Amino acid sequence: MTKKNETTTLITLAKRYARADRIAQHAALNAIVAALDFSQLFSNPIKARMKK
């Protein structure tokens, strides 16, 4: 998968997790990224995408 696909997939999973557990989307995204140990790999693209 390309980085864009991975980022999009993580964001989609975070949205679903947030809706299911009724938590904020950024908290869900942080939980998923931390659980998958992608914190270093995806921190910059996700922040860049959120700024747009």
N, C-alpha and C positions, 0 to 999 in steps of 0.2 A: 504494500500500500504506500501511496505517497504521503508526505507529511500533511498535505491538505486534507486528504481522505481520513487520515488518522485523527486529525484535529476535529473535523466535522463529526466523525463517529463519536469521539469523546464528548463533544458538546451535546449531541443528540442523546447519548446515554445519560448525561448529567441532567438534562431536562426531564427525562422520564423518571429518573431517580428522585428528583426534586418534587415532581408532581405526586409521585407515589408516597413519599414520606412527608410531604408538606413542609419542605425546607426551602431556603433560598437557593437559587440556581448556582450562585458562585460557591456556596458551601458544598453543594452536591458535586460540582466540578472539582473542587479541592479534594474532596473525599475520594473520588474515583481516581484522580491523578495520583494521589498519595498511595492508594491501595495497589495501583498498577506500577508504582515506582517510576513514573514518567515525569516527576517534578522538574528535573533539570531539562529534559528534552522538550517539553511542551509549554514551559512557562512563558517564553517570549512570544511565540506565534499566537497563543491564546490572548495575551495582553494586547498584542497588536491588533488582533481582530476585534476585540472589545472596544478599542478606541475609535474604530471606524463608524 
